[in-house]
Amino acid sequence: MGDAMAGDASQTIPLFPLSVVLFPGGPLKLRIFETRYVDMVGRCMRESQPFGVVLLIEGREAGGPAVTAPIGTAARIVDFEQLKDGLLGITALGERSFRIVARERQADGLNIAEVDWLPLPDPAAVPAEGAHLVKLLQYALPQLQPLYDLTAAQYEDAGWVSARLVEILPLPLVEKQHCLEMAESLARLQYLSSLVTIEMTGASDAQ
């Protein structure tokens, strides 16, 4: 991605519409089988460039036109392998989030978008009332290794904690996308705290 991601300049990147919401710092494992995406992965690796992961609203992940959310996250490939079924497997890591400002669909069906990089959130410490969310994350993440070996733990940072919680909690995709689009880390953490409280209350009532 080079220097463009370091600043606020627009950039053109390939898009990968998926039924997933990727956050900065989040891991992503994919099986690649469509020719257009195999070519895209090869180009991204040769040129050390990212691709954009955007939530699929309408259409299919594989083939055909796609309607996506306007905000997504750039993904950089950090590892690849040939899977047992012969397909290409890649591991990517979320970098900076972006907003789509223009897009087009190539002849091979690959979506290309001009994107504006979203401002990086200001660092914010996890408040005392968010301690239970940190404990929840500290319990859950070790059980998801080695996937989370790719990102250094930052349990004191509200942005990192809230992003990892959204990734692992069984939230509807629309809720995950809403969290991605929240600019303030503390607001996202507070929102998640209310969801977890509701979930825990519901579980207690059911017993």
C-alpha positions in Angstrom: 0.0 0.0 0.0 3.0 2.1 0.4 2.8 5.8 1.5 -0.8 6.3 0.4 -2.1 4.6 3.4 0.1 6.7 5.7 -1.7 9.8 4.5 -5.2 10.7 3.4 -4.7 10.5 -0.4 -7.3 8.6 -2.4 -6.2 5.3 -3.8 -7.6 2.7 -6.2 -7.7 -0.8 -5.0 -9.4 -4.1 -5.9 -12.5 -5.0 -3.9 -13.4 -8.4 -2.4 -17.1 -8.4 -1.4 -17.5 -10.9 1.4 -20.1 -11.9 4.0 -17.7 -10.7 6.7 -16.7 -7.5 8.3 -12.9 -7.0 8.6 -11.4 -4.6 11.2 -8.0 -3.0 11.2 -5.7 -5.5 12.9 -8.1 -8.4 12.4 -7.1 -11.7 10.8 -8.8 -13.1 7.7 -8.4 -16.6 6.2 -9.8 -17.2 2.7 -10.1 -20.0 0.1 -9.6 -18.5 -3.3 -11.1 -20.4 -6.3 -12.4 -17.8 -8.8 -9.9 -16.9 -11.5 -10.4 -13.2 -11.0 -9.6 -13.4 -7.4 -6.6 -15.8 -7.9 -5.3 -13.2 -10.4 -6.0 -10.4 -7.9 -4.1 -12.2 -5.1 -1.2 -12.8 -7.4 -1.0 -9.1 -8.4 -1.4 -7.9 -4.8 1.5 -10.2 -3.7 3.8 -9.2 -6.6 3.2 -5.5 -6.1 2.9 -5.6 -2.2 -0.5 -4.0 -2.5 -3.7 -4.5 -0.4 -7.2 -5.4 -1.5 -10.4 -4.0 0.0 -12.7 -6.2 2.0 -16.3 -4.9 2.0 -19.5 -6.4 3.4 -21.7 -7.9 0.7 -25.2 -6.5 0.9 -26.7 -8.1 -2.2 -25.3 -10.6 -4.6 -23.0 -13.6 -4.2 -19.4 -13.7 -2.9 -18.5 -15.7 -6.0 -19.8 -14.3 -9.3 -22.2 -11.7 -10.5 -22.7 -8.0 -9.6 -22.4 -7.1 -5.9 -23.9 -4.4 -3.8 -21.7 -3.7 -0.8 -21.4 -1.5 2.2 -19.7 1.9 1.5 -17.1 1.4 4.2 -14.6 -1.5 4.4 -11.0 -2.3 5.4 -7.9 -2.9 3.4 -6.4 -6.4 3.8 -2.7 -7.2 3.3 -1.7 -10.8 2.5 0.7 -12.1 5.0 0.8 -15.8 4.1 -0.5 -18.3 1.5 -0.6 -22.0 1.0 -2.0 -24.7 -1.4 -4.9 -26.4 0.4 -5.6 -30.1 0.4 -8.4 -29.6 -2.2 -5.9 -27.9 -4.5 -7.3 -24.4 -3.9 -5.2 -21.3 -2.9 -5.5 -20.4 0.8 -4.4 -17.0 2.0 -4.1 -15.3 5.4 -4.5 -11.6 5.4 -4.5 -8.9 8.1 -6.8 -5.9 8.2 -5.0 -2.5 7.9 -6.8 0.9 7.5 -10.5 1.4 6.9 -11.8 3.3 3.9 -14.8 4.8 2.3 -15.7 4.0 -1.4 -16.0 7.1 -3.5 -16.2 5.6 -6.9 -16.2 2.1 -8.3 -16.3 0.1 -11.6 -16.5 -3.5 -12.6 -13.8 -4.9 -14.9 -14.5 -7.2 -17.8 -13.4 -10.2 -15.7 -16.0 -9.2 -13.0 -13.5 -7.8 -10.5 -14.7 -4.7 -8.7 -12.2 -1.8 -8.6 -12.8 1.2 -6.3 -11.3 4.6 -5.6 -11.3 4.9 -1.8 -10.6 7.6 0.7 -8.8 6.4 3.8 -10.7 7.1 7.0 -9.0 9.0 9.8 -7.1 6.8 12.3 -8.9 6.8 15.7 -7.3 8.6 18.6 -5.8 6.2 21.1 -8.1 5.7 24.1 -7.6 3.6 27.2 -10.2 1.1 28.3 -12.2 2.6 31.1 -12.8 0.8 34.4 -16.3 0.0 33.4 -15.0 -1.9 30.4 -12.8 -4.3 32.5 -15.3 -7.2 32.1 -15.0 -6.9 28.3 -11.2 -7.1 28.6 -11.5 -10.3 30.7 -13.9 -11.8 28.2 -11.4 -11.1 25.4 -8.5 -12.5 27.4 -10.4 -15.7 28.0 -11.6 -16.1 24.4 -8.6 -15.1 22.2 -6.2 -17.8 23.4 -8.8 -20.4 22.3 -8.7 -19.0 18.8 -5.0 -19.4 18.2 -3.0 -19.5 16.0 -5.2 -17.1 14.1 -4.7 -14.2 16.5 -0.9 -14.7 16.6 -0.9 -12.2 13.8 -1.8 -9.2 16.0 0.0 -8.1 19.1 -2.3 -8.0 22.1 -3.3 -4.5 23.2 -5.7 -5.1 26.1 -5.3 -1.6 27.4 -6.5 0.0 24.1 -10.2 0.6 23.6 -10.0 0.5 19.8 -8.1 -2.8 19.7 -10.3 -4.4 22.4 -13.6 -3.3 20.8 -12.5 -4.5 17.3 -11.5 -7.9 18.5 -14.8 -8.3 20.4 -16.8 -7.5 17.4 -14.9 -10.1 15.4 -15.5 -12.9 17.9 -19.0 -12.1 19.2 -21.9 -13.8 17.4 -23.4 -10.5 16.2 -25.5 -10.0 13.0 -23.4 -8.7 10.2 -25.3 -5.5 10.2 -24.3 -4.9 13.8 -20.7 -5.6 13.0 -20.8 -3.2 10.1 -22.3 -0.6 12.3 -19.4 -1.0 14.8 -16.9 -0.7 12.0 -18.4 2.6 10.9 -18.3 4.0 14.5 -15.5 6.6 14.6 -15.0 6.7 18.3 -13.4 3.7 20.0 -14.9 4.4 23.4 -18.4 4.8 21.9 -18.0 1.4 20.2 -16.8 -0.2 23.5 -19.8 1.3 25.3 -22.1 0.0 22.6 -20.7 -3.5 22.9 -20.9 -3.4 26.6 -24.7 -2.8 26.3 -25.0 -5.7 23.9 -23.1 -8.1 26.1 -25.2 -7.0 29.1 -28.4 -7.6 27.3 -27.1 -11.0 26.1 -26.1 -12.0 29.7 -29.4 -10.8 31.1 -31.3 -12.8 28.6 -29.3 -15.9 29.4 -29.9 -15.5 33.1 -33.6 -15.0 32.5 -33.8 -18.2 30.4 -32.3 -20.3 33.2 
